[in-house]
Amino acid sequence: MTDNQLNNQVSLPNANDGDEEKRGNKPKITPVAAAYFGLILVFILYQFGGSLLTITIFGLNLKDVDVTSLRLLTTAGQILFILLPALVFSKYVYENVSTIIRFKAPKAAEILLFSLGLILLAGLLQNYLYIQNYFIIKIADAFPVVNKAKLFLDQIDKIVEESYAGLLRFHSISEASFIVFVVAVVPAVCEETFFRGFIQKSFEHKYKPFISALITAIFFGIYHFHPYQVLPLILLGLYFGYAAYKSESIFLPISLHFLNNFIAVILYFVFGMNQISTPMSVSFPEVKISVFSFLGLSILFLLVIYYINRTYYKPKLSEDSRLY
């Protein structure tokens, strides 16, 4: 390791009240309190406010509603109830939005390296779902109580996937392009700005980077209301948080989130819903293949993480570019 590399390998400074007061930019409320308040408010706004807005506009019967209108409403909900609060909270609590949201362009090499990790992670998580659901089915068959819970979760899972499939059906190239915008571009920008921007950065003021990314990822997984994919979503969110922290750029997790959703959309376009839905019927030969695939992809993914940790150096932060 060269002297220059040693000088550049620095960790994020922990802001304290004294430093904040010197810079004249002390948070108006405690950063952790701001994060939890933001999580609660956005959950209420998006889940309940969005549902109320949908019912107000379209009524209770959504089956006959024009799908383009639903896509537009979905886009509006993401922008109004996720992106806008993230920006407003950042401005109100910290004033300097650019440092909290991490507005810094990532390098092309960073995007390629982390994208490779994402592709490996997506593959191993899909194999994990096969393994997980194989054991869920076996346990549910053995215990009636578990089976009742499984039947309930199956209904929720079916509703989520049917709504998702409804947004993905297309009849032309222009419609397919619009779907990519609604399902891949908008959620990537809105959700990452909120979760890996305002929320994770707020937690980083008190907790270590891993804990901050993990807490944020847990809420990210829960917010999606996808019962069988909570753990994969948490791990995906943790990887996005890792990318945001390492690069100090919100645009890197946005790119990764977009890539993940884009791949899912393309798989649906080519193979249909069965290729991206939660596997609900898994045979023993299938689960054996999934175990070996999971282990192999996990090793490759960990090698990518090891490479990133060994060779990735953060730019040295100037006094003016520190938190706040």
The 8 nearest C-alpha neighbors of each residue, nearest first, counted from 0:
[[1, 4, 2, 5, 3, 310, 309, 6],
 [2, 0, 4, 3, 5, 6, 7, 8],
 [3, 1, 5, 4, 6, 0, 7, 8],
 [2, 4, 6, 1, 5, 7, 0, 8],
 [5, 3, 7, 1, 6, 2, 8, 0],
 [6, 4, 2, 8, 3, 7, 1, 0],
 [5, 7, 3, 4, 8, 2, 9, 315],
 [6, 8, 4, 315, 5, 314, 9, 312],
 [9, 7, 312, 5, 6, 313, 4, 10],
 [10, 8, 7, 313, 315, 11, 6, 312],
 [11, 9, 12, 8, 313, 315, 316, 13],
 [10, 12, 13, 9, 316, 321, 322, 313],
 [13, 11, 14, 10, 321, 322, 9, 316],
 [12, 14, 204, 15, 11, 205, 322, 203],
 [13, 15, 12, 322, 18, 204, 19, 16],
 [16, 14, 18, 17, 19, 13, 204, 20],
 [15, 17, 19, 18, 20, 25, 14, 21],
 [18, 16, 20, 19, 15, 21, 14, 25],
 [19, 17, 21, 15, 20, 16, 22, 14],
 [20, 18, 25, 16, 22, 17, 24, 21],
 [19, 21, 23, 17, 22, 18, 25, 16],
 [22, 20, 18, 23, 19, 17, 24, 16],
 [21, 23, 19, 20, 24, 18, 25, 323],
 [24, 22, 20, 21, 25, 19, 18, 323],
 [23, 25, 19, 22, 20, 26, 323, 93],
 [24, 26, 19, 20, 23, 27, 16, 93],
 [27, 25, 93, 92, 28, 24, 29, 30],
 [26, 28, 92, 25, 29, 93, 91, 30],
 [29, 27, 26, 30, 33, 92, 32, 31],
 [28, 30, 32, 31, 33, 26, 27, 92],
 [31, 29, 201, 33, 32, 34, 28, 204],
 [32, 30, 34, 33, 202, 29, 201, 35],
 [33, 31, 29, 35, 34, 30, 36, 28],
 [32, 34, 30, 36, 31, 35, 37, 29],
 [35, 33, 198, 31, 37, 32, 36, 201],
 [36, 34, 38, 32, 37, 33, 39, 31],
 [35, 37, 33, 39, 38, 34, 32, 40],
 [36, 38, 34, 40, 35, 39, 41, 33],
 [39, 37, 35, 41, 36, 40, 42, 34],
 [40, 38, 42, 36, 37, 41, 35, 43],
 [39, 41, 37, 43, 42, 38, 44, 36],
 [42, 40, 44, 38, 43, 39, 45, 37],
 [41, 43, 39, 45, 40, 44, 46, 38],
 [44, 42, 40, 47, 41, 46, 45, 39],
 [43, 45, 48, 41, 42, 80, 47, 46],
 [46, 44, 49, 80, 42, 48, 43, 41],
 [45, 47, 49, 43, 42, 44, 48, 50],
 [48, 46, 50, 43, 49, 44, 45, 51],
 [47, 49, 44, 51, 50, 45, 46, 52],
 [48, 50, 45, 52, 47, 51, 46, 76],
 [51, 49, 47, 53, 52, 48, 46, 54],
 [52, 50, 48, 54, 53, 49, 55, 47],
 [51, 53, 55, 49, 50, 54, 48, 56],
 [52, 54, 50, 56, 51, 55, 57, 49],
 [55, 53, 58, 51, 57, 56, 52, 59],
 [56, 54, 52, 53, 58, 57, 51, 50],
 [55, 57, 53, 54, 58, 52, 51, 59],
 [58, 56, 54, 53, 55, 61, 59, 64],
 [57, 59, 54, 60, 55, 56, 61, 53],
 [58, 60, 54, 61, 57, 53, 55, 62],
 [61, 59, 62, 58, 63, 57, 64, 54],
 [60, 62, 64, 63, 59, 57, 58, 54],
 [63, 61, 64, 60, 65, 66, 59, 165],
 [62, 64, 61, 65, 60, 66, 57, 59],
 [63, 65, 61, 62, 66, 57, 69, 68],
 [64, 66, 68, 67, 63, 69, 62, 61],
 [65, 67, 69, 68, 64, 70, 166, 165],
 [68, 66, 70, 69, 65, 71, 166, 72],
 [67, 69, 71, 66, 70, 65, 72, 64],
 [70, 68, 66, 72, 67, 71, 73, 65],
 [71, 69, 73, 67, 72, 68, 66, 74],
 [70, 72, 74, 68, 73, 69, 75, 67],
 [71, 73, 75, 69, 74, 70, 76, 68],
 [74, 72, 70, 76, 71, 75, 69, 77],
 [73, 75, 71, 77, 72, 76, 181, 70],
 [74, 76, 72, 78, 73, 77, 79, 71],
 [77, 75, 73, 79, 74, 78, 80, 72],
 [78, 76, 81, 74, 75, 80, 79, 189],
 [77, 79, 82, 75, 76, 81, 80, 83],
 [80, 78, 76, 83, 77, 75, 81, 82],
 [79, 81, 45, 76, 77, 44, 78, 41],
 [82, 80, 77, 84, 78, 83, 189, 79],
 [83, 81, 189, 78, 85, 84, 193, 79],
 [82, 84, 86, 79, 85, 81, 78, 87],
 [85, 83, 87, 86, 82, 81, 88, 80],
 [86, 84, 193, 82, 88, 83, 87, 197],
 [85, 87, 89, 83, 84, 88, 90, 82],
 [86, 88, 84, 90, 89, 85, 91, 83],
 [89, 87, 91, 85, 90, 86, 92, 84],
 [90, 88, 86, 96, 92, 87, 93, 91],
 [89, 91, 94, 87, 96, 88, 93, 92],
 [90, 92, 88, 89, 94, 93, 87, 27],
 [91, 93, 27, 26, 89, 90, 88, 94],
 [92, 94, 26, 95, 89, 90, 91, 323],
 [95, 93, 90, 91, 96, 92, 89, 24],
 [96, 94, 93, 323, 97, 98, 90, 99],
 [97, 95, 99, 89, 90, 98, 94, 100],
 [96, 98, 102, 100, 95, 99, 101, 103],
 [99, 97, 101, 100, 96, 323, 95, 322],
 [100, 98, 96, 101, 97, 200, 197, 196],
 [99, 101, 196, 97, 98, 197, 102, 96],
 [102, 100, 98, 248, 249, 99, 97, 103],
 [101, 103, 97, 100, 248, 249, 98, 104],
 [102, 104, 248, 101, 105, 247, 249, 250],
 [103, 105, 248, 250, 106, 102, 251, 249],
 [106, 104, 251, 248, 109, 103, 107, 250],
 [105, 107, 109, 108, 110, 104, 111, 251],
 [106, 108, 110, 109, 111, 105, 112, 104],
 [109, 107, 111, 106, 110, 112, 105, 113],
 [110, 108, 112, 106, 107, 111, 113, 105],
 [109, 111, 107, 113, 108, 112, 114, 251],
 [112, 110, 114, 108, 109, 113, 115, 107],
 [113, 111, 109, 115, 114, 110, 108, 116],
 [112, 114, 116, 115, 110, 111, 109, 117],
 [115, 113, 117, 111, 116, 112, 110, 118],
 [116, 114, 118, 112, 113, 117, 111, 119],
 [115, 117, 113, 119, 114, 118, 300, 120],
 [116, 118, 114, 120, 115, 119, 121, 113],
 [119, 117, 121, 115, 120, 116, 114, 122],
 [120, 118, 122, 116, 117, 121, 300, 296],
 [119, 121, 117, 123, 122, 118, 116, 124],
 [122, 120, 118, 124, 119, 123, 117, 125],
 [123, 121, 119, 125, 120, 124, 118, 126],
 [122, 124, 293, 126, 120, 125, 296, 121],
 [125, 123, 127, 121, 126, 122, 231, 120],
 [126, 124, 128, 122, 127, 123, 121, 129],
 [127, 125, 289, 123, 129, 124, 128, 293],
 [126, 128, 124, 130, 125, 129, 131, 123],
 [129, 127, 131, 125, 126, 130, 132, 124],
 [128, 130, 126, 132, 127, 131, 133, 278],
 [129, 131, 127, 133, 128, 132, 286, 126],
 [132, 130, 128, 134, 133, 129, 127, 135],
 [131, 133, 135, 134, 129, 130, 128, 136],
 [132, 134, 130, 136, 281, 131, 135, 129],
 [135, 133, 137, 132, 136, 131, 138, 130],
 [134, 136, 132, 138, 137, 133, 139, 131],
 [135, 137, 139, 133, 134, 138, 132, 140],
 [136, 138, 134, 140, 139, 135, 133, 141],
 [139, 137, 141, 135, 140, 136, 134, 142],
 [138, 140, 146, 145, 136, 142, 141, 137],
 [141, 139, 137, 138, 142, 136, 146, 143],
 [140, 142, 138, 139, 137, 143, 146, 145],
 [141, 143, 139, 145, 144, 140, 138, 146],
 [144, 142, 146, 145, 147, 139, 141, 140],
 [145, 143, 147, 146, 142, 148, 139, 149],
 [146, 144, 139, 148, 142, 147, 143, 149],
 [145, 147, 139, 143, 149, 144, 148, 150],
 [148, 146, 150, 144, 149, 145, 143, 151],
 [147, 149, 145, 151, 146, 150, 152, 144],
 [148, 150, 146, 152, 147, 151, 153, 145],
 [151, 149, 153, 147, 152, 148, 146, 154],
 [150, 152, 148, 154, 153, 149, 147, 155],
 [151, 153, 149, 155, 154, 150, 156, 148],
 [154, 152, 150, 156, 151, 155, 149, 157],
 [153, 155, 157, 151, 152, 156, 158, 150],
 [156, 154, 152, 158, 157, 153, 159, 151],
 [155, 157, 153, 159, 154, 158, 152, 225],
 [156, 158, 154, 160, 155, 159, 161, 153],
 [159, 157, 161, 155, 156, 160, 162, 154],
 [160, 158, 156, 162, 157, 161, 163, 155],
 [159, 161, 163, 157, 162, 158, 164, 156],
 [162, 160, 164, 158, 163, 159, 157, 165],
 [161, 163, 165, 159, 160, 164, 158, 166],
 [164, 162, 160, 166, 161, 165, 159, 167],
 [163, 165, 161, 167, 166, 162, 160, 168],
 [166, 164, 162, 163, 167, 168, 161, 66],
 [165, 167, 163, 164, 168, 70, 162, 66],
 [168, 166, 164, 165, 178, 169, 163, 264],
 [169, 167, 165, 166, 164, 170, 268, 175],
 [168, 170, 175, 174, 171, 167, 172, 178],
 [171, 169, 174, 168, 172, 175, 173, 167],
 [172, 170, 174, 173, 169, 175, 176, 168],
 [171, 173, 175, 174, 176, 170, 169, 177],
 [172, 174, 176, 175, 171, 177, 170, 178],
 [173, 175, 177, 171, 176, 172, 169, 178],
 [174, 176, 172, 178, 177, 173, 169, 171],
 [177, 175, 173, 179, 174, 178, 172, 180],
 [176, 178, 180, 174, 179, 175, 181, 173],
 [179, 177, 175, 181, 180, 176, 182, 174],
 [180, 178, 176, 183, 182, 177, 181, 175],
 [179, 181, 184, 177, 178, 183, 182, 185],
 [182, 180, 178, 185, 179, 183, 74, 184],
 [183, 181, 179, 180, 178, 184, 186, 185],
 [182, 184, 260, 257, 179, 261, 180, 181],
 [183, 185, 180, 187, 257, 186, 181, 182],
 [184, 186, 188, 187, 181, 183, 189, 180],
 [187, 185, 189, 190, 188, 184, 183, 182],
 [186, 188, 253, 256, 257, 184, 185, 190],
 [187, 189, 185, 186, 191, 253, 190, 192],
 [190, 188, 82, 186, 192, 191, 187, 81],
 [191, 189, 193, 186, 192, 187, 194, 188],
 [192, 190, 195, 194, 193, 188, 189, 253],
 [193, 191, 196, 189, 190, 194, 195, 188],
 [192, 194, 85, 190, 197, 196, 191, 195],
 [195, 193, 198, 191, 196, 190, 192, 199],
 [196, 194, 199, 191, 240, 192, 193, 198],
 [195, 197, 100, 192, 193, 194, 198, 200],
 [196, 198, 193, 200, 100, 85, 199, 201],
 [199, 197, 194, 34, 201, 200, 196, 195],
 [200, 198, 195, 202, 201, 211, 215, 212],
 [199, 201, 203, 202, 197, 198, 196, 99],
 [202, 200, 30, 198, 199, 203, 204, 31],
 [201, 203, 199, 211, 204, 31, 200, 205],
 [204, 202, 200, 206, 205, 201, 211, 208],
 [203, 205, 202, 201, 206, 13, 14, 30],
 [204, 206, 203, 202, 207, 31, 30, 201],
 [207, 205, 203, 211, 202, 210, 204, 208],
 [206, 208, 210, 209, 211, 203, 205, 204],
 [207, 209, 211, 210, 203, 212, 206, 244],
 [210, 208, 212, 211, 207, 213, 241, 206],
 [211, 209, 213, 207, 212, 208, 206, 214],
 [212, 210, 208, 202, 214, 209, 213, 203],
 [211, 213, 240, 209, 215, 210, 237, 214],
 [214, 212, 216, 210, 215, 211, 237, 209],
 [215, 213, 217, 211, 216, 212, 210, 218],
 [214, 216, 212, 213, 218, 217, 199, 219],
 [217, 215, 236, 219, 233, 213, 237, 218],
 [218, 216, 214, 220, 233, 219, 215, 213],
 [217, 219, 221, 215, 220, 216, 222, 214],
 [218, 220, 216, 222, 217, 221, 215, 236],
 [221, 219, 233, 232, 229, 217, 218, 222],
 [220, 222, 218, 223, 219, 224, 217, 229],
 [221, 223, 219, 220, 224, 218, 42, 225],
 [222, 224, 221, 225, 220, 219, 229, 232],
 [225, 223, 222, 221, 226, 220, 159, 229],
 [224, 226, 228, 223, 227, 229, 156, 159],
 [227, 225, 228, 229, 224, 156, 152, 155],
 [228, 226, 229, 225, 277, 156, 230, 152],
 [227, 229, 231, 225, 226, 230, 232, 128],
 [228, 230, 220, 232, 231, 226, 227, 225],
 [229, 231, 233, 232, 228, 234, 220, 227],
 [232, 230, 234, 228, 233, 229, 124, 235],
 [231, 233, 220, 235, 229, 230, 234, 236],
 [234, 232, 220, 216, 230, 236, 217, 235],
 [235, 233, 237, 231, 236, 232, 230, 238],
 [234, 236, 232, 238, 237, 233, 231, 239],
 [237, 235, 216, 239, 233, 238, 234, 232],
 [238, 236, 234, 240, 216, 235, 239, 213],
 [237, 239, 241, 235, 240, 236, 242, 234],
 [240, 238, 236, 252, 242, 237, 241, 243],
 [241, 239, 237, 212, 243, 238, 242, 195],
 [240, 242, 238, 244, 239, 243, 245, 237],
 [243, 241, 239, 245, 240, 244, 246, 252],
 [244, 242, 240, 247, 246, 248, 241, 245],
 [243, 245, 247, 241, 242, 246, 240, 208],
 [246, 244, 242, 243, 247, 241, 313, 311],
 [245, 247, 248, 243, 244, 242, 105, 313],
 [248, 246, 244, 243, 245, 101, 249, 103],
 [249, 247, 103, 101, 246, 250, 243, 251],
 [248, 250, 101, 251, 243, 252, 102, 253],
 [249, 251, 253, 248, 252, 254, 104, 105],
 [250, 252, 254, 253, 249, 248, 105, 255],
 [253, 251, 255, 239, 254, 250, 249, 243],
 [252, 254, 250, 187, 256, 251, 255, 188],
 [255, 253, 251, 257, 252, 256, 250, 258],
 [256, 254, 252, 258, 257, 253, 259, 114],
 [257, 255, 187, 253, 259, 258, 254, 252],
 [256, 258, 183, 254, 187, 260, 255, 259],
 [259, 257, 261, 255, 256, 260, 262, 254],
 [258, 260, 256, 262, 257, 261, 255, 263],
 [261, 259, 183, 263, 257, 262, 258, 264],
 [260, 262, 258, 264, 263, 183, 259, 257],
 [261, 263, 265, 259, 260, 264, 258, 266],
 [264, 262, 260, 266, 261, 265, 267, 275],
 [263, 265, 261, 267, 266, 262, 260, 268],
 [266, 264, 268, 262, 267, 263, 269, 261],
 [267, 265, 263, 269, 264, 268, 270, 262],
 [266, 268, 271, 264, 265, 270, 269, 272],
 [267, 269, 265, 266, 271, 270, 264, 167],
 [270, 268, 266, 267, 271, 265, 264, 274],
 [271, 269, 267, 266, 268, 274, 272, 273],
 [272, 270, 267, 273, 268, 269, 274, 266],
 [271, 273, 274, 267, 275, 276, 164, 270],
 [274, 272, 276, 271, 275, 270, 278, 267],
 [273, 275, 272, 276, 270, 271, 266, 267],
 [274, 276, 272, 273, 263, 267, 277, 266],
 [277, 275, 273, 272, 274, 278, 160, 279],
 [276, 278, 279, 275, 128, 227, 228, 273],
 [279, 277, 280, 129, 276, 281, 128, 132],
 [280, 278, 277, 132, 281, 133, 136, 129],
 [281, 279, 278, 282, 133, 132, 136, 129],
 [280, 282, 133, 285, 279, 129, 286, 283],
 [283, 281, 285, 284, 286, 280, 133, 287],
 [282, 284, 286, 285, 287, 281, 133, 288],
 [285, 283, 287, 286, 282, 288, 281, 289],
 [286, 284, 282, 288, 283, 287, 289, 281],
 [285, 287, 289, 283, 288, 284, 130, 290],
 [288, 286, 290, 284, 289, 285, 283, 291],
 [287, 289, 285, 291, 286, 290, 292, 284],
 [290, 288, 286, 126, 292, 287, 291, 293],
 [291, 289, 293, 287, 292, 288, 286, 294],
 [290, 292, 294, 288, 293, 289, 295, 287],
 [293, 291, 289, 295, 290, 294, 296, 288],
 [292, 294, 123, 290, 296, 291, 295, 126],
 [295, 293, 297, 291, 292, 296, 290, 298],
 [294, 296, 292, 298, 297, 293, 291, 299],
 [295, 297, 299, 293, 298, 123, 294, 119],
 [298, 296, 300, 294, 295, 299, 293, 301],
 [299, 297, 301, 295, 296, 300, 302, 294],
 [300, 298, 302, 296, 297, 301, 303, 295],
 [299, 301, 297, 303, 302, 298, 119, 116],
 [302, 300, 304, 298, 303, 299, 305, 297],
 [301, 303, 305, 299, 300, 304, 306, 298],
 [302, 304, 306, 300, 301, 305, 116, 307],
 [305, 303, 301, 307, 306, 302, 308, 300],
 [306, 304, 302, 308, 303, 307, 301, 309],
 [307, 305, 303, 309, 304, 308, 310, 302],
 [308, 306, 304, 311, 310, 305, 309, 303],
 [307, 309, 305, 306, 311, 310, 304, 312],
 [310, 308, 306, 307, 311, 305, 312, 304],
 [311, 309, 307, 308, 306, 312, 305, 4],
 [310, 312, 307, 308, 309, 313, 245, 306],
 [313, 311, 8, 7, 310, 314, 4, 9],
 [312, 314, 8, 315, 7, 9, 311, 245],
 [313, 315, 7, 316, 312, 8, 9, 246],
 [316, 314, 7, 313, 9, 317, 8, 6],
 [317, 315, 320, 314, 321, 318, 11, 319],
 [316, 318, 320, 319, 315, 321, 314, 322],
 [317, 319, 320, 321, 316, 322, 315, 22],
 [320, 318, 317, 321, 316, 322, 323, 22],
 [321, 319, 317, 318, 316, 322, 98, 323],
 [322, 320, 319, 318, 316, 323, 317, 12],
 [321, 323, 98, 14, 320, 99, 12, 13],
 [322, 95, 98, 93, 321, 24, 99, 19]]
